Amino acid sequence: MQKTIEWENLSKLNKPYITVLRTDINILNNTGKYTMGEFVEEFEKECCKYFNSKYAIACGNALDGLTLSLRALKIPKNSEVIVPSNTFYATALAILRNNLIPVLCEPDLNTFNIDFKNIEQKITSKTKAIICVHLYGKPCDMDKIKKIAKKYKLKIIEDGAQAFGAVYKNAKVGNLSDAGVFSFYPTKNLGGIGDAGIIITNNKEIYEFARKARSYGGNNYRYEVEGINSRMDEIQAMFLLNKFKDIEKINEKKIKNANLYLKHIINKSIILPKIDENEKHVFYIFAIRCKRRDELQKYLQENGVNALIHYPIPLNKQPVINEKKTYEIAEEISSTELSLPCSAVHTKQEIMRVIKLINKFK
Ligand SMILES: *Cc1c(COP(=O)(O)O)cnc(C)c1O
């Protein structure tokens, strides 16, 4: 029996960075500072350089980053925020946490991203912002979304949690709107060894608000805004600074594996993801679609391949949201999507083994 191909192999991916960390960590014996110190600051600076942004605000995770960037917009309570119906729950939770109302908008079945054609019909006098999600690592059609936002005077926040390093028309996603948010949760393209997140912005007001709000809402025991506790650890920043140097390599490796799938999967019952010329898709997830998805997943599992589902329950059916309307596209995606192994440490042999199995699936 061959070794199972796991969806992800984080210990293999992170081993070299952990090795460096074992030495680096001794610096903490000199600084005695464990959160929000010089390493976090350096990481923020590196992110500004990478995204070509004025500001970067480190925080505890992307849910907090989304929560704070939304709060920084100072939009009135019970305002509506448009969000794709097929995103990960955290995007919607950031809206709920601010006493705002998530308004679900259907994605495009071909791109998995919010369909700009569906946005306008969701806009009311209460709509104040759109959170677009570069889902699976694929950039949203930002020009189209920005045009609508401009027409209706809406703010845009990009949820880039799955798209660190993705490029839309020569610019990195996350720096194409009022604010962009990234996650360093271990499985993400730039994954840490715990939780962490960052906000990218060129807006000074958002920057100043988020700087305060990530640390209860003020400084020197004087609190000006209602904040949260969302710090980044020095050890996390230390690890991420190191891995950051390899992010292009990591992304390129994922893209290479994705390209093998795109080139070699030949099976009429499989729908492959689409890539546009003017974008760099970083394949946090390599998402195929199949009518008999559950059967396919079981077949792969039985043959030593671990494929996952992102996500089995669409937002509208989440008990806390409990929308009465049906969301056909989101439901279609949640019942047909399958995520194939596509990490930076999967070998060509492993990917070819998955391809062979899929091509034999009848
Ligand atoms: C992972 C993820 C988040 C949440 O990130 P955390 O750092 O775990 O809070 C938000 N949105 C999307 C689309 C994600 O994939």
The ligand as an ORCA input file, in Angstrom:
! r2SCAN-3c Opt
* xyz 0 1
  C      -8.799     31.716      7.048
  C      -9.772     32.722      6.606
  C     -10.213     33.760      7.438
  C      -9.896     33.812      8.898
  O      -8.547     33.843      9.176
  P      -8.075     33.620     10.689
  O      -6.685     34.125     10.706
  O      -8.175     32.161     10.950
  O      -8.984     34.412     11.561
  C     -11.049     34.716      6.923
  N     -11.467     34.660      5.652
  C     -11.090     33.677      4.816
  C     -11.587     33.684      3.412
  C     -10.245     32.668      5.280
  O      -9.904     31.668      4.458
*
